[in-house]
Amino acid sequence: MSNTKLDSLCINALRFLSVDAVQKANSGHPGAPMGMAAMAYALWQNFLKHNPQDPAWPNRDRFILSAGHASALLYSLLHLTGYDLPLDELKNFRQWGSKTPGHPEYGLTPGVEMTTGPLGQGFASGVGMAMAEAHLAAIFNQPDCKIIDHYTYGIVSDGDLMEGVASEAASLAGHLALGKLIYLYDDNDISIEGSTELAFTENAALRFESYGWQVIDHVDGLDPEAVSQAIKQAQSDTTRPSLIICKTIIGFGSPNKAGKASAHGEPLGTDEVSKSRKSLGWDYEPFVIPVEALTEFREALGKGKTAQQVWLSKLDYYLSHYPEKASLLQDMLSGNLPEDWDKDLDRLFDKAMSSREASGLLINALASRLPSLMGGSADLSPSNKTVIKDGGEYEPHYYEGRNIHFGVREHAMGAIANGLALHGGIIPYVATFLIFYDYMRPAVRLASLMGQRVIYIFTHDSIGLGEDGPTHQPIEQLAGLRSVPGLVTIRPADSYETAQAWKTAILRKNGPTAIALSRQKLPLLDNSQTKSLNLPKGAYILQETDSHPQVALVASGSEVTIAVEAAEILKGKGISSRVVSFPSWQLFDNQPQTYRQSVLPSSLPRVIMEAGNSQGWCKYLGTNGTVISIDHFGASAPAPLLYKNFGLTPENMAEKALKLLENEHE
C-alpha cells in the first residue's frame, strides 16, 4: 500500500471511529473530527513526541485539543496510538462511568493533557505550558545537554479565536516570543449558529501577525503533507509562536452535511453515516479498524519508547555531570518540598500590617526556599505585593525570571496559571484585586476541576479598600469563590494567619487555593501566633472570656479584630464570649463533627460578621444567630467611615449579641 493510500486509510479510520462513537451515543460533535482528522494525523504521526505507555514522562510534547467538543477525535487518536483506552471505551462515549466523556477531562483519560471544552481556555493554558517549558529549559539546560526540550501543540477552532481569553493569551505569547508554541487553526468557517460570516469576519492572520506570531496561512488542512510542511516551517522559527491556518471542511465526506452547521453538534444520523461511508470509500462496519491502519498508528509505541529512552540516557548524563541541578530538577518535577521549607515563617512579623504586605514578605521567604514558586500579577504587583525580589523578570529570551508580568489580562492569567501547573515543575501564583476574580472565574473553575495546585492572591478584599468605591469593592466575590467545589478559600485575620494560609496552599497538591487579603493594616492578634496553627482546620477558638461562654463572636479576615473588640465590650457588661476566627469554610467543613461542635456548639448563640455578602453564612448560624454583613454595593469613602456607616463595628456586634441573649431568655 502506498503512503498516500495508507495515509488516507488512517485518516478515514480516525474519522469513522469518531463518527461511530458519536452515532452510538446519539450525542456529540461529528463534524469537527471529520474535518480535523487529516491535520491531527499529520501532527501525531510525524511530529508529536509522546509515549503511550508512559503518558506523563516529563520531556514529552504537550498536545491540547482546545476545541474540546471534538473529543471523539482525541479519544480515537489515543486508542489508535496505543494508550490505555480500549475500544470499548469509545463504544461507551459520553456514557456513565466511561473514560470518554463529552469533553476531555484531565486525570480521567490517559493522554489527555488538560480539561477542555470552555473555548479559549485550552488555547490560553497552552501558553502557560510553553512558558513553563521555556523557564525550566533556561534554568536547567546546558550547552552539552538539553534536558528540557519539547513543543506545545494545539488544535484550536474559530470559537477559540473568538473568545477574549485567547486574544489576551495570544498577545502575551507573542510578546514573550514563545517559539516552541505551535497551534493548528481549524478554519472551517462554521460555528453553531451557521457561517462565521454572521459574527466573525476579521482577518485572523493579520491579528496574530500584529501579536508577534508567525502565521502560516492558506494551508490545505485536508492534505496531511501540506500540514506537515507547515509544521516544519513553524518549527524553523524559534523566536515566534506559530499559528498554522488550515482550511478544512466541517463534516468532510458527509454528502448532505459537509460544510454546514448541522454537522457540528448532533450525530449525522444512521442514513447520513451510511452515505458518508460510501462517499469516502469506507467499507468497514462500525468500530472496525483496518489492520494496516492500526499497525501504522501503533508505530507510536516504538517511537515513543525510543524517544523516552533517548531522554533517559540524557538524564543519566545530566545526573553524572550536573548532579546538583539534576537533583533540583527531579524535586521540582516531582513536586517534592525541601526540608524545613516552612520553618519560622511567623517570625517575619513584629508589627501591624495589611495581610497583603504580610503575603509579600511570605512570598519572598518562600521563594528563597522553593525554586519552583513563580508568578505575578495582572499589572498590579505594587498593590498585590507579589514581586520576588532578585527573582528576575520573565521576559523574552530571559525565561529564568520568576516574576511574570501578565499585563491587564486576568482572563489569560488564570488560564496560563493552569498551564504552568499542568506542565509540572512549577508552583504558580497569580494575583489581582478580589473584585476582578470574576474575570478569572472560568479558569479558577477548571483548576479546581483538574485538581491543580494554583495559588490565587486576591487583595483589596472588602470595602476596606476605601475611596475607590463600589466598582472596586468586592461584595459577592467571596461567596462566589466559596461556591466552587474543590477550591479552598482562606481569608486570614492577621499576618500569622496569612503565614498559615500560604503554608496550607503550598501543601495542597490536589487543588487550588484562594487567599483573600486586606489593603488596610491589621493588628497582630493576641494568641494568634500559636492559635493560628489551627488555620488548616478552617475555624478555631481564638480567645474566650472564660470556659463557659454565653455567646460566640464569629468573623473572618479584618473583621476578627472587630470581634475581639466586641468581646471586650461584652466583658465590661458582664457577658462572657468566645471569639472564633473563621478563615475558611471548606477547611472547616472537612473537619470531624466533633471538632466542629467543639468550636461552635449547637447550643451557643452566635453573631457572625463579614464585610461581604451574607450568602452561605446561614449554615453556621445554629438555632440562635444573626449575621452582620453587606448585602448591597459599597460607596466611595475612607474605610473607617464605611465600616461605621455599614454597621461593621464592635459596638454593633456587641449589641447584636446582647439582643440574642435577651431573646433566648424571653
C-alpha positions in Angstrom: 0.0 0.0 0.0 1.4 3.4 -1.0 1.9 6.1 1.7 -0.8 8.1 0.1 -3.3 5.3 0.3 -2.1 4.3 3.8 -2.5 7.9 4.9 -6.0 8.1 3.5 -6.9 4.8 5.3 -5.5 6.1 8.6 -7.3 9.4 8.3 -10.6 7.8 7.5 -10.1 5.4 10.4 -9.8 8.5 12.6 -12.9 10.0 11.0 -15.2 7.0 11.3 -14.0 5.8 14.7 -15.1 9.3 15.9 -18.3 9.3 13.8 -19.3 5.8 15.1 -18.7 6.8 18.7 -20.9 9.9 18.3 -23.6 7.9 16.5 -23.7 5.1 19.1 -24.0 7.7 21.9 -26.6 9.6 19.8 -24.8 12.6 21.2 -21.7 14.6 20.3 -19.9 16.6 17.6 -19.0 14.5 14.5 -18.3 17.4 12.1 -15.1 18.7 13.7 -13.3 15.3 13.9 -14.2 14.7 10.2 -12.6 18.0 9.2 -9.7 17.9 11.6 -8.6 14.3 11.1 -6.0 14.9 8.4 -4.2 17.6 10.3 -4.4 15.7 13.5 -2.9 12.6 11.8 -0.1 14.6 10.3 0.8 16.1 13.7 0.5 12.9 15.7 2.1 10.6 13.2 5.0 12.8 12.1 5.9 15.2 14.8 4.3 14.6 18.3 6.9 13.2 20.7 5.0 11.1 23.2 5.0 7.6 24.7 1.6 6.0 25.0 3.0 3.6 27.6 4.1 6.4 29.8 1.8 9.4 29.2 3.4 11.6 31.9 7.1 11.4 31.1 8.5 15.0 31.6 10.0 15.8 28.2 7.1 14.7 26.1 5.5 17.2 23.7 2.2 18.6 25.0 -0.9 18.4 22.9 -4.1 20.3 23.7 -7.4 19.9 21.9 -8.6 23.4 22.7 -11.7 22.6 20.6 -12.8 20.1 23.3 -16.1 19.4 21.6 -14.1 17.4 19.1 -13.2 15.0 21.9 -14.1 11.9 19.9 -11.1 12.7 17.6 -8.8 12.8 20.6 -10.1 9.6 22.0 -9.7 7.9 18.6 -6.1 9.1 18.4 -5.3 7.9 21.9 -6.8 4.4 21.3 -5.2 4.0 17.9 -1.7 5.0 19.0 -1.8 2.6 21.9 -2.8 4.5 25.1 -4.7 2.6 27.8 -8.0 3.4 26.2 -9.7 0.2 25.0 -12.1 0.3 22.1 -15.0 -0.4 24.4 -14.4 3.0 25.9 -15.1 4.6 22.6 -18.2 2.5 22.3 -19.2 3.9 25.6 -18.6 7.5 24.5 -20.4 10.1 26.7 -21.9 7.4 29.0 -21.9 7.0 32.8 -18.5 5.7 34.1 -16.7 5.9 30.8 -13.2 7.3 30.2 -14.6 9.1 27.2 -16.7 12.0 28.5 -18.3 14.6 26.3 -15.3 16.9 26.6 -11.7 15.8 27.5 -11.0 15.6 31.3 -7.6 15.7 32.7 -6.8 12.8 35.1 -9.7 10.7 33.8 -8.4 9.7 30.3 -4.7 8.6 29.8 -3.0 11.1 27.4 -5.4 14.0 28.0 -3.2 16.9 29.0 -5.9 19.2 30.2 -9.7 19.5 30.6 -11.0 21.5 27.7 -14.5 22.5 26.5 -14.9 26.1 27.5 -13.5 27.6 24.4 -10.3 29.7 24.6 -9.2 28.0 27.9 -7.1 25.4 26.2 -5.5 28.0 23.9 -4.5 30.1 26.9 -3.4 27.2 29.1 -1.1 26.0 26.3 0.7 29.4 26.5 1.3 28.5 30.2 2.7 25.1 29.3 5.1 26.7 26.8 6.1 29.3 29.4 6.9 26.5 31.8 9.0 24.7 29.3 11.0 27.8 28.4 11.5 28.6 32.1 12.8 25.1 33.1 14.9 24.9 29.9 16.5 28.3 30.7 17.4 27.1 34.2 18.5 23.6 33.6 19.7 23.2 30.0 23.4 23.1 29.5 25.4 23.6 26.3 26.1 19.9 26.0 22.7 18.7 27.3 19.2 20.0 26.6 17.3 18.1 29.3 14.1 20.1 28.8 13.3 20.4 25.2 9.8 19.9 23.9 7.0 21.6 22.0 3.5 22.6 23.0 1.0 21.9 20.2 -2.7 22.5 20.0 -5.7 22.4 17.7 -7.8 25.5 18.0 -11.1 26.5 16.4 -13.0 29.6 15.3 -14.7 29.6 18.7 -11.4 29.6 20.5 -10.2 32.6 18.5 -13.4 34.5 19.2 -13.1 34.2 22.9 -11.4 37.1 24.6 -9.2 34.8 26.8 -7.5 33.6 23.7 -6.8 37.1 22.5 -5.2 38.0 25.8 -3.1 34.9 25.9 -2.0 35.3 22.2 -0.9 38.8 22.9 1.2 37.8 25.8 2.6 34.7 24.0 3.7 36.9 21.1 5.4 39.4 23.4 7.2 36.6 25.1 8.5 35.1 21.8 7.5 31.6 22.7 9.0 29.9 19.7 8.0 26.3 20.7 4.3 27.0 20.8 2.5 25.8 17.6 -1.2 25.9 17.1 -3.1 24.4 14.2 -6.2 26.5 13.5 -9.2 24.5 12.2 -10.5 27.3 9.9 -13.8 25.7 8.7 -15.9 28.9 8.5 -18.7 27.3 10.6 -20.0 27.9 14.1 -23.1 26.6 15.9 -25.4 29.3 14.5 -24.1 29.0 10.9 -21.5 30.6 8.9 -18.8 32.6 10.7 -19.7 35.4 8.4 -22.5 36.1 10.9 -20.2 37.4 13.5 -16.5 36.7 12.8 -15.2 38.4 9.7 -11.8 39.8 11.0 -8.5 38.9 9.3 -7.2 36.5 11.9 -3.8 36.2 10.1 -3.2 39.9 10.4 -4.4 39.9 14.0 -1.9 37.2 15.0 0.9 38.8 13.0 0.3 42.0 15.0 0.6 40.0 18.2 4.1 38.9 17.0 3.2 35.4 15.9 4.5 33.6 12.8 1.4 33.0 10.7 1.4 30.2 8.1 -1.7 30.8 6.0 -3.7 29.1 3.2 -2.7 25.6 4.3 -4.9 22.8 3.0 -6.0 21.2 6.2 -7.3 18.1 4.4 -3.8 17.3 3.0 -1.5 15.8 5.6 1.6 16.5 3.5 0.7 20.2 3.3 0.1 20.3 7.1 3.4 18.5 7.7 5.3 21.1 5.6 3.6 23.9 7.6 4.6 22.3 10.9 8.2 22.1 9.7 8.1 25.8 8.8 6.6 26.6 12.2 9.4 24.7 14.0 12.1 26.6 12.0 11.1 29.9 13.6 12.4 29.7 17.2 11.6 33.3 18.1 7.8 33.4 17.5 4.9 31.3 18.4 3.2 29.9 15.2 -0.4 29.8 14.1 -1.0 27.4 11.1 -4.2 28.4 9.4 -5.6 25.1 8.0 -8.6 25.4 5.7 -10.9 22.5 6.4 -14.5 21.4 5.8 -16.6 20.6 8.8 -18.2 17.2 8.3 -15.9 16.4 5.4 -17.2 13.4 3.5 -20.8 13.8 4.5 -22.8 14.3 1.3 -25.6 16.4 3.0 -23.9 18.0 6.0 -20.4 18.8 4.9 -19.7 22.5 5.3 -22.9 23.0 7.3 -23.7 23.9 10.9 -25.8 20.8 11.1 -22.6 18.8 11.2 -21.4 20.5 14.4 -23.4 19.5 17.4 -25.5 16.5 16.6 -25.0 12.9 15.2 -25.1 12.6 11.5 -27.9 10.1 11.7 -27.8 6.4 10.5 -28.7 7.2 6.9 -26.1 10.0 6.6 -23.4 7.9 8.3 -24.0 5.2 5.6 -23.8 7.8 2.8 -20.6 9.2 4.3 -19.0 5.7 4.4 -19.9 5.3 0.7 -18.7 8.8 -0.1 -15.2 8.2 1.4 -15.0 4.6 0.3 -15.1 3.2 3.9 -16.3 -0.4 3.6 -16.0 -1.3 7.3 -18.6 -1.9 9.9 -18.8 0.5 12.9 -15.7 0.4 15.2 -13.8 -1.9 12.8 -10.2 -0.7 12.3 -8.2 -2.0 9.3 -5.1 -3.9 10.3 -2.9 -1.7 8.1 -4.2 1.5 9.7 -3.8 0.1 13.3 -0.3 -1.1 12.5 0.7 2.3 11.2 -0.8 4.1 14.3 0.8 1.7 16.7 4.2 2.6 15.5 3.8 5.4 18.1 4.6 2.8 20.8 8.0 2.0 19.4 8.8 5.6 18.5 7.6 6.8 21.9 9.6 4.2 23.8 12.7 5.2 21.8 12.2 8.9 22.4 11.9 8.4 26.1 14.9 6.1 26.2 17.0 8.8 24.4 15.9 11.3 27.0 16.6 8.9 29.9 20.1 8.5 28.5 20.4 12.3 28.5 19.2 12.3 32.1 21.8 9.8 33.1 24.5 12.0 31.5 23.0 15.0 33.2 22.9 13.3 36.6 26.6 12.5 36.4 27.8 15.8 35.0 25.4 18.2 36.8 24.3 16.3 39.9 23.0 19.4 41.9 20.9 20.7 39.0 19.6 17.2 38.3 18.5 16.7 41.9 16.8 20.1 41.9 15.1 19.3 38.6 13.8 16.0 39.8 12.5 17.6 43.0 10.7 20.3 41.1 9.2 17.9 38.6 8.0 15.6 41.3 6.6 18.4 43.5 8.8 17.5 46.5 9.3 20.2 49.0 12.7 20.9 50.7 13.1 20.1 54.3 12.2 22.9 56.7 10.7 24.9 53.8 8.1 26.4 56.2 10.4 27.0 59.2 9.9 30.2 61.2 7.5 31.8 58.8 5.7 33.6 61.6 8.9 35.3 62.8 8.7 37.6 59.8 6.2 39.8 61.7 6.5 42.1 64.6 4.0 44.8 63.9 0.6 45.6 62.5 0.5 45.4 58.7 -2.0 44.6 56.0 -2.3 40.9 55.1 -1.3 41.8 51.6 2.0 43.2 53.0 2.4 40.0 55.1 1.8 37.9 52.0 4.5 39.9 50.2 7.1 39.0 52.9 6.0 35.4 52.8 6.3 35.2 49.0 9.9 36.3 49.3 10.7 34.0 52.2 9.1 31.0 50.4 10.7 31.8 47.1 14.2 31.6 48.6 13.3 28.0 49.7 11.0 26.9 46.9 12.7 27.3 43.5 9.5 26.1 41.8 7.5 29.1 43.1 6.9 31.7 40.5 4.1 34.0 39.4 2.9 37.6 39.1 0.0 40.0 38.9 -2.3 41.4 36.3 -0.3 44.7 36.3 -0.9 45.2 40.0 2.2 43.8 41.6 2.9 47.0 43.6 -0.6 46.7 45.1 -0.7 43.0 45.4 2.8 42.8 46.9 3.8 39.8 44.7 7.2 40.7 43.4 10.0 38.2 44.2 13.0 40.4 44.9 16.0 39.4 42.9 13.8 36.9 41.2 14.3 38.4 37.7 11.7 39.3 35.2 10.2 36.6 33.0 10.7 38.3 29.6 11.6 37.4 26.0 14.8 35.4 25.9 15.2 35.7 29.7 13.0 32.9 30.8 14.9 32.3 34.0 12.9 35.1 35.6 10.3 34.2 38.2 8.3 37.4 38.1 5.7 37.2 35.4 4.2 40.4 34.1 0.7 39.3 32.8 -0.4 42.8 31.9 -4.0 43.8 32.4 -5.1 40.3 31.4 -6.9 38.5 34.2 -8.7 36.1 31.9 -5.5 34.8 30.4 -3.6 35.0 33.6 -5.9 32.5 35.3 -5.7 30.1 32.3 -1.9 30.4 32.0 -1.5 29.5 35.6 -3.3 26.3 34.9 -0.9 25.5 32.1 2.1 26.3 34.3 0.8 23.9 36.9 -0.2 21.2 34.5 3.2 21.2 32.8 4.9 20.3 36.1 7.9 21.8 37.9 6.1 25.0 38.7 4.1 26.1 41.7 2.3 29.1 40.2 0.7 32.0 42.0 -1.3 34.8 40.3 -2.7 38.0 41.8 -5.2 40.7 41.3 -7.8 42.6 43.3 -10.6 40.4 44.6 -13.2 42.3 42.6 -11.5 41.1 39.4 -11.8 37.5 40.3 -14.9 37.4 38.1 -12.6 37.9 35.1 -10.8 34.7 36.1 -13.8 32.6 37.1 -13.7 30.0 34.2 -10.0 29.3 34.7 -10.4 29.0 38.5 -13.2 26.5 38.0 -11.1 24.5 35.6 -8.1 24.5 38.0 -10.4 23.0 40.6 -11.9 20.5 38.2 -8.4 19.4 37.3 -7.1 19.4 40.9 -4.2 21.7 40.1 -2.1 23.4 42.7 -2.6 27.0 41.7 -2.5 29.8 44.3 -4.6 32.9 43.9 -3.8 36.1 45.7 -6.8 38.3 45.9 -6.0 41.6 47.6 -8.3 44.6 48.5 -10.7 42.0 49.8 -13.5 44.2 51.1 -14.9 47.7 51.5 -11.7 48.3 53.5 -10.0 49.4 50.3 -11.9 52.6 50.8 -12.2 55.5 48.4 -12.0 53.6 45.1 -15.7 53.0 45.6 -18.3 50.3 44.7 -16.7 49.4 41.4 -13.7 48.1 43.2 -15.2 46.9 46.5 -16.0 43.2 46.5 -19.3 42.2 47.9 -20.4 38.9 46.3 -16.9 37.6 45.3 -16.1 35.7 48.5 -19.4 33.8 48.2 -18.6 33.1 44.6 -15.2 31.6 45.5 -16.6 29.5 48.3 -19.2 28.0 45.9 -16.5 26.4 43.7 -16.2 22.7 44.5 -12.6 21.7 45.5 -11.4 25.3 45.8 -10.2 26.3 49.3 -10.8 30.0 50.0 -8.9 31.5 53.0 -9.4 34.9 54.4 -6.7 35.4 57.1 -7.2 37.7 60.1 -3.6 38.9 60.6 -0.1 38.2 59.5 0.2 34.9 61.4 -2.9 33.5 59.8 -1.6 34.7 56.4 1.6 32.6 57.0 -0.6 29.6 57.7 -2.7 30.3 54.7 0.3 30.2 52.5 1.6 27.0 54.1 -1.8 25.4 53.5 -1.8 26.5 49.9 1.7 25.1 49.2 0.8 21.8 50.9 -2.4 21.4 48.8 -1.1 19.4 45.8 -4.6 18.3 44.7 -6.4 21.6 44.2 -6.2 25.4 44.1 -6.3 27.8 46.9 -7.6 31.4 47.0 -6.2 33.7 49.7 -8.2 36.9 50.2 -6.1 39.7 51.7 -6.7 43.2 53.1 -5.5 46.6 52.0 -5.8 48.1 55.5 -3.5 47.3 58.3 -4.4 44.5 60.7 -3.0 44.2 64.2 -1.3 41.1 65.3 -3.9 39.4 67.4 -3.2 38.1 70.9 -2.7 34.3 70.9 -2.8 34.3 67.1 0.9 33.3 66.7 0.1 29.9 68.3 -3.6 29.6 67.8 -3.3 30.3 64.0 -1.6 26.9 63.7 -5.2 25.7 63.7 -6.0 27.6 60.5 -5.9 24.3 58.4 -9.0 23.3 60.4 -10.8 26.3 58.9 -12.1 27.8 62.1 -10.8 27.8 65.7 -11.3 29.4 69.1 -9.0 32.5 69.1 -9.9 33.6 72.7 -12.7 33.4 75.2 -13.6 35.2 78.4 -13.9 32.0 80.4 -14.7 28.3 80.0 -18.4 28.9 79.9 -19.1 31.5 77.1 -22.6 32.8 76.7 -22.2 33.8 73.0 -19.8 33.2 70.1 -18.5 36.1 68.1 -17.5 34.7 64.7 -15.7 36.6 61.9 -13.2 36.2 59.1 -10.3 38.4 57.9 -10.2 42.0 59.0 -13.5 41.6 61.0 -11.9 39.3 63.5 -10.3 42.3 65.1 -13.8 43.8 65.5 -15.0 40.6 67.1 -12.1 40.8 69.6 -13.1 44.4 70.5 -16.7 43.4 70.8 -15.7 40.8 73.3 -14.2 43.4 75.4 -17.4 45.5 75.3 -19.4 42.4 76.4 -16.9 41.6 79.1 -17.5 45.1 80.5 -21.1 44.3 80.7 -20.5 41.0 82.5 -21.1 38.8 79.4 -18.6 36.1 78.6 -17.9 35.4 75.0 -15.9 33.2 72.6 -14.2 34.7 69.6 -14.0 32.4 66.7 -11.7 33.1 63.8 -13.3 31.6 60.7 -10.9 31.9 57.7 -12.1 29.0 55.6 -15.5 27.3 55.2 -14.1 24.5 53.1 -11.4 23.5 55.6 -13.9 23.7 58.5 -16.5 21.6 56.7 -13.9 18.9 56.2 -13.3 18.5 59.9 -14.9 15.8 62.0 -18.3 16.7 63.5 -16.7 16.5 67.0 -14.3 19.3 66.2 -16.9 21.5 64.5 -19.2 21.0 67.5 -16.3 21.9 69.9 -15.8 25.2 68.2 -19.4 26.1 67.6 -21.7 24.1 69.9 -25.2 24.0 68.6 -26.5 25.5 71.9 -24.2 28.5 71.7 -25.8 31.7 70.3 -23.6 33.3 67.7 -23.1 36.6 65.9 -21.3 36.4 62.6 -19.7 39.4 60.9 -18.1 39.7 57.5 -17.6 42.7 55.2 -19.3 41.0 52.3 -22.4 39.2 51.1 -24.2 37.1 53.8 -24.9 34.3 51.3 -23.9 30.9 52.8 -23.2 32.0 56.3 -26.7 30.8 57.4 -25.4 27.2 57.6 -23.2 28.3 60.5 -25.9 30.3 62.4 -27.2 27.5 64.6 -30.6 27.8 66.2 -30.0 31.3 67.6 -27.8 33.5 65.5 -27.5 36.6 63.3 -25.2 37.9 60.6 -23.8 41.4 60.2 -22.9 41.7 56.5 -23.1 43.9 53.4 -25.8 42.7 51.0 -25.6 45.8 48.9 -22.8 47.6 47.0 -20.3 49.8 48.8 -19.6 53.5 48.5 -16.6 55.8 47.9 -15.3 57.0 51.3 -12.5 56.3 53.7 -12.6 52.7 55.1 -13.2 53.6 58.7 -16.3 55.6 57.7 -17.6 52.8 55.5 -17.3 50.3 58.3 -19.1 52.6 60.7 -21.9 53.5 58.4 -22.5 49.9 57.3 -22.6 48.7 60.9 -19.3 46.8 60.9 -18.3 48.0 64.4 -17.6 46.4 67.8 -20.5 48.3 69.3 -23.0 46.9 66.8 -21.6 43.4 67.1 -21.9 43.6 70.9 -25.4 45.0 70.7 -26.5 42.2 68.4 -25.0 39.7 70.9 -27.0 41.2 73.8 -30.2 41.1 71.8 -29.6 37.4 71.0 -29.2 36.7 74.7 -32.3 38.7 75.6 -34.3 36.8 73.1 -33.0 33.5 74.5 -34.3 34.3 78.0 -37.7 35.7 77.0 
